[in-house]
């Protein structure tokens, strides 16, 4: 399976720094999560519960840098130094979408009541160090930019 790095731009520097392993409530998924020196890089290996496979992937060198992510952080080299073991980058909700999500007003208030994210392309949410799928439905980013409308349609009123 591919190894994916999820990026989120509002966490504090040590929000997830103490968590080296997640996935206790993730069913078959095994997760490894770290916070880099930017305090904004969540690494999650989704490898079907196989820790040996996860360890092997984690030590391999299969990463490419998404230019859009590099521009967001302002430094491709800084990302490369911290996040170089991943096959694919998945862009997490941009700031323009946050106000469209129930219970989240802005990146500044994301920590209340939960530190939670919607991830594009993967049916999981990160919340307080746990990896789980509340709906078993994938999240995605549409080419025409209508993400927020679709997310509202799917999730308004739901507690996740």
Secondary structure, 3 states (H helix, E strand, C coil): CCCEEEECCCCCCCCCCCCCCECCCCCCCCECCCCCCCCCEEEECCCCCCHHHHHHHHHCCCCCCCHHHHHHHCCHHHHHHHCCCCCEEECECCHHHHCCCCCCCCHHHCCCCCCECCECCCCCEEECCEEECCCCCCCCCCCCCCHHHHHHHHHCCCCC
